[in-house]
Amino acid sequence: MKKVNKRLLAPLTISLLAITLAGCNDEDNGIFGSGNSNEFTITSFDSSYDNQANANAVARINETYRTGEREIKVRNIVNNYRNLGINDLDKTVLADNFEGKLENKNIEVNRRTIKRPVYENNSNNKFDYETTYQTLDLSGVKADSYNDGNTLTNSNGIRTDLNNYPRIATDASFPVGSVCYIPVTTSERLFLAFNAKNETIYQTLDDWIEATEERFNDNRKFSTTKFRVGSGNDERAAKVEFFEAKNQPAYLYSGVDYKGDIYEVDYVTKGTTNPNTDSRRGVVDCTLVNDVAGDFLAEQIERYY
C-alpha cells in the first residue's frame, strides 16, 4: 500500500474556488463562461508557505459569480502565495445511477443565490444544485466575539479571520458595512464531485479507506460506509465520518474508485444544509465576507504579518 502524509481537509462542502498564483503583489484572473447580469462577489483569505521567503504567505481571494460566468482574482497580501491544491477544473459528478458534470458555465445568479445545474452525460437530463449565502452583520465584531471553549458544545460566537490570524491587534474591530456570508447548499440529489486534481496515489479504495481511518491519532470514533454510484452504479465509493470530539468538529472524508483510479471527492448531501447562524447557540463560521470586511482584513493582515 502506498502512503501519504496525513492531512485534514475541509469537510462536507464543495470548494468551487480554485487558482494558483505566483509573483508578489500580482493578480491572476480566471474567467469561465460568458454573459453578465446579476453579480455577487465573495472574499476570503488563504495561507500557504513561501519557500523562497522561508515564511508563510497570505492571499486575498475574490470569487465573483455572474450569470453564465465565474471570475476569480487572487492578490498576494504577504509574500508569495502558492497553493497547488486549489482547483479550477470542471468536476465529474457521480450519484445513484447517474454520471454527469458540474461545469463553470450554465450559472444563474439571483442576488445571493448561485444556481449550477448538474447535467447528465450525453443527455439533457439534469438536477439542480444551488448555494444561497445568508448574511450576518460583522460591524464591531472583534476577535473576542468568539469563545473557544473546552468542548465543541460550549464554544460559541462569531469566528472570523481575526481568530485565524492572531497577530492582529485584539482591539481591531470590523468597520460599519462589514458582512459575512454563510453558505446554505440545496441539492436535489446526494452526489460526489471530483476532477483530475483530486486523484490520490492509492492503488485501491481499501487502501484509501485504511489511510483515512488513521488520519487522527487521538482515537477519535468514526464510522465507515461503502456504497456504489455512477452510471449503472458501477463505481465503488466510501465515506469515513469522524464524530465530534473535545473542541474539534465532525469531519467527513469521501473517496471513489473511478475507472481504476482513486479520487478523494466532495460529498454533497440531498436537501438543504443548515449551518449555524446564531452565535448564542454555537460557532458561526464567518470567514467568507464582503468587500468592506475584505478591505479591512487585508489591511490588518498586511500590517501585522
N, C-alpha and C positions, 0 to 999 in steps of 0.2 A: 504494500500500500504506500502511495506517495504521501508525504507530509507537507503541510504548510504552516506558517506561523498562525497562531490563534489570533483572531481579531473580532471586535464587536462591530456589528453593522446596525444602521437604523432599522427598526422593526416595523412591519405591518403596512408601511406606506410605500407607494411608488415614488421614487425620486425622479422627477421629469426634468431636473436641472442638470446640464452637463456641458463642460467645456474644459479645455486645457490651455493654460496661459503661460507664456514665457516672456520675460522682459519687464524691467521695473517701470511702474507707473505708466504702462501702456494699456490699451483696451483691445480685446478681441471681441468681435461682434459675430454672432452666429444667427442667421435669419433663415427660417424654414417656412416654405409655403408662400402664399401671396394673398393680397387683399388687405383692407384696412378699414375698420369701422370702430366699434367699441374697443376700448383699450384698458388693460389692467396690468399694473406692474407690482411685483413682489421683490423686496430687497432682503438679502440675507448675507451673512458673513461666514467665511470658512478659513480654516488654518491648515497649513502643511509645513513641510520643513524645507528650507533653502540650503542645499548642500554647499553651495558656493559661499554663502554668508555664514554657514555653520550656525544658523539660528532659525527660529520659527518665522514663518511668513503668514500674512493675513491678507485676504482679498475681499472686496465687496462685490457681490453678485446680484445684478438686476435682471430679472426674468420678466419679459413683457409679452402678454398674450393679446393678439388682435384676431378678428375673425379670419380664419384661414392662415394664420401666421403666428410663429413664436420667435421672439428675438431675445438673445442672451448677451449681456455685456458684463465683462469681468474686469475689475480695476484693482491693481495692487495697492494695498494700504501700507503694508510693512514688508520690506524685502521682496523676493521674487516667488510668488505663489505658484505652485505647480502640483496638480493632483491628477495623476493618470487614471484614477478610479472614477472620475466624473465622466458621465456618459451622455452622449447626444444622439445616439442612433435610434432609428425606429425599433420597436420591440415586437418580438413574436409573442402571441397570446395563446395560451392553452387553457381550455375549460373542459367540462364534461362533454365529450363527443363534439369538440369544437377546436379548430385551429385558425387563427387569424392574425391581424396586425393592429398595433397601436402606433399610428404614424404622426409625424409632425405636419399634418395637414388636416383638412376637414374639421378644423377647430371652430367652435362657436363661442362667442363671448357675450354675456349679458350681465353688465355691471361686474359683480364679483363671482359670477358663476362661469366656469370653464367646462364646456362640453366637448368630449373627444370620443366619438363613436368608434367601436371596435368592429372592423369588417372581417367576415369570414373569408378565407382564401378561396379564390375562383368562384365567388358568389357575391350577390348584392345583400345577402343576409348580414345583419349587424345586431349588436346590442349596445345599450347606452352606458357610458361611464362619464361621470362629471364630478367636479370639485367646486364646492361653494365655500368662500372664505368669509367666516364670521369675523366681526371686528371687536376689538377691545381698546378702550382709551388708555394710552400709556402716559398721558400728561402727568408729570410729577412723580412718576414711578422711579424708585432708586433700587440699588442692589439689595437693600434690606427689606424690599417688598416681597422677598422670597425667603421662606423659612425652611432650611434643610434639616428636618427632624431626624431622630434616630431610626425611625422606620418610615416606610412609604406612606402609611396611613396618617402619621402626624406631621408630614411635610405639607406645606401649603403656600399659597401666594403666587405671584407672577414671576416666572423665571424668564429673564431676558439675557441678552449678551453682556449686560453688566455683570452677570454672575459667571458667564463663560470667559470673560476677560477681566480677572480680578485685580489687575494693576490699576484699573481706572479708579479714580478717587471715589470713596464711599459716599460722598455727599453729592455726586453727579446725578442729576435727575433729567428725565426726558422732557423736552420743551412742549409747550402747548401745540396741539396739532399732531402729536405723535400717536400712531395707531399700530396695533399688531393684528395680524391676520391668522386665524385659526382654521385650518383646512378641514372641511367635512366632506367625505367622499361618499358617492352613491353609485352603486353598480347593479345592473340587472342580474349579473351572474358572478359567482365566485370564479376567479381566474388567476393564472400565473403569467407573469410578463418578464421577458429577458431578451438579451441580444448577445452578439459575439463577445462583447466586453465582460459579460458575466460568466464566461466559461472558466471552469476550475481546472486544476491539474489532476483531479481524482479520476481513476480509471473505471470505477463502478459507483453506483448510487449508494451501495452499502458502505463503501469507503468514506464517502461524503458524510453519511449518517454517523458513522463511528467517530470521525473527527469532530463533527458538530456537537455531538453529545458530550465531548470533552472540552468545549470552549471555556467553561468556567471551572476553576479549581477550588470552589468553595462548597462543593457537594450540594449545589442547588438542585431542587427537584425539577424534573422535566417529564414531558410525555412525547413520544414519537408516533406519528401516524403515517402509514403508507397508503397511497391511492393512485388511481390512473386518470389520465387526462388526454386531450388531443383528439384528432380525427380517429374515430373508431376506438377511442380510449387506449391507443397503442403505446402511449408513453408512460413510464413509471415515474412517480413523484413521491416526495415525502416532506413532512414538516416536523420540526423539533421545536417545542414550545417550553421555554423556561418560565417558571412561575415567579411571582413577586417574592423578594427575599430582602430582609433588612431594609435599607433605603434604596434598593435597586428595583426598577420596574420589570414587568414581564418582557421577554424577548421572544420573537418568533422568527425562525430561520426556515427557508424552504429551498428544496433542490429538485431537479428533474433530470432524468436521463433522456435526452432528446437526440434521436438518431445516432446513438452510441457515444455522445459526449455529455459530460456532466456540467450542469449550469446551476449557479445559485440564483434564485429568482425572487421577484417581488410577488407577494401574496396579497390579493385584494379580495375581501370578503363580499358576499352578496348583501345587498341592502345598504343602509346608511350607517357610517361610523358616528360615534357620539363622544368626541373628545371633551374633556372638562373645560368649561368656560367660566366656572365660578371659583375664584381664588380663595373663598372662605371654606370651600369643601375639598380642596386638594390643590395640586400644582397645575397651573395654566402655562402651557408652552407658548412663549411669545417671542420666538426668535425669527419669525417672518414678519417684516414690518413695511411701513410706507416710506416715502422719500424723506419726510421730515425726520422720522426716527432714524432712518438710514444715514442722513447727513450728520446728525448728532453723534451716532456711534462711530462713524468714520473719523470724525474729528477727535473723539476721545481715544480711540484705538491708536491713531497716528501720534497723538500727544504722549501717551503713556507707554507705548511699545516701540 
